[in-house]
Structures are given as C-alpha cells and as structure tokens.
Amino acid sequence: MKKNAILFIALVLIISLSGCANTVSVNECVSSAPDGFWWGLWHGFTAGFSFIGSLLDNDIAVYSINNTGGWYDFGFVLGAGILFGGAGSSSK
C-alpha cells in the first residue's frame, strides 16, 4: 500500500510540474506554408535522429506542428515504419 501511495504522489507531482513546461506559440510555426506528405515522409525517416537531437537541444522537434493534417500524418507513419523495419521484420 505504501508503494502505491508513493507512485500516486510522484504521478501527481509530474503532472503538476509539466504545466510549467516551455511552450511555442502556434503563430510562430504557421508563418510558412504547411508541411505535406513529402515532409511527413522525411520527418518519419529522420524521427529516430530527431528524437535523440531533441533530448540534447530544445530547438529540435520530432513532429511538425504546421502540417496539412492527414497526409502529413500518413507520410510520417510511413517514413517511421520504413525506418524502424515495419511489419515485414516481425513476420520472420
């Protein structure tokens, strides 16, 4: 029971402190044309490298905020799937 209380308190603290995280204004991201399928595909290919870079530098993002929606998402998932092996590697 004591372990559950400690985990609950830790979870409440993490959620409370995450409200202080730095945010970027959406207007800064919308200044250029939105990213489409091809940029989503590229960002999916580079997702692993972008994630490592985002741990080291706050100016690097894994996912583009200014995107076209479904087509960007499709390209991102397709690119990440190709990069990380997709379903073909699990069939062996």
C-alpha positions in Angstrom: 0.0 0.0 0.0 2.9 2.4 0.8 4.4 1.8 -2.6 1.1 2.7 -4.3 0.9 6.0 -2.3 4.5 6.9 -3.3 3.7 6.2 -7.0 0.5 8.3 -6.8 2.3 11.2 -5.2 5.1 11.0 -7.9 2.5 10.9 -10.6 0.7 14.0 -9.2 4.0 15.9 -9.0 5.0 15.0 -12.5 1.6 16.2 -13.9 1.7 19.3 -11.8 5.2 20.3 -12.8 4.6 19.5 -16.5 2.3 22.5 -16.6 5.4 24.7 -16.2 7.0 23.4 -19.4 8.1 25.8 -22.1 5.7 26.2 -25.0 6.0 27.6 -28.5 3.4 30.0 -29.9 1.5 28.4 -32.8 1.7 31.7 -34.7 5.5 31.3 -35.0 5.0 27.9 -36.7 2.3 29.0 -39.0 4.4 31.7 -40.7 5.4 29.4 -43.6 3.4 27.0 -45.8 2.2 23.9 -44.1 4.2 20.7 -44.4 2.5 18.0 -46.6 3.0 14.3 -47.4 6.6 14.5 -48.5 7.8 16.5 -45.5 5.9 14.0 -43.3 7.7 11.1 -45.0 11.1 12.9 -44.5 10.3 13.6 -40.8 9.3 10.0 -40.4 12.6 8.8 -41.9 14.5 11.1 -39.5 12.3 10.5 -36.4 15.0 8.5 -34.6 17.7 11.0 -35.1 15.3 13.9 -34.4 14.4 12.3 -31.1 18.0 12.0 -30.0 18.6 15.6 -31.1 15.6 16.8 -29.2 17.0 15.3 -26.0 20.1 17.4 -26.5 18.7 20.7 -27.9 15.2 22.2 -27.3 15.1 23.7 -30.8 14.8 20.3 -32.4 11.3 18.8 -32.8 10.3 15.3 -33.9 7.0 16.3 -35.4 6.0 19.4 -37.4 3.2 21.5 -35.8 2.5 23.3 -39.0 1.3 20.4 -41.2 -1.6 19.6 -43.6 -3.2 17.0 -41.3 -3.9 13.5 -42.6 -1.5 13.5 -45.5 1.4 14.7 -43.3 0.5 12.1 -40.7 0.3 9.3 -43.3 3.8 10.3 -44.6 5.2 10.4 -41.1 3.9 7.0 -40.2 5.0 5.5 -43.5 8.5 7.0 -43.1 8.8 5.9 -39.5 7.6 2.4 -40.4 10.2 2.1 -43.2 12.9 3.4 -40.8 12.1 1.1 -37.9 11.5 -2.0 -40.0 7.8 -2.0 -40.5 5.7 -5.2 -40.2 8.0 -7.2 -42.5 10.6 -7.7 -39.9 8.1 -9.2 -37.4 7.0 -11.9 -39.9 10.3 -13.8 -39.8 
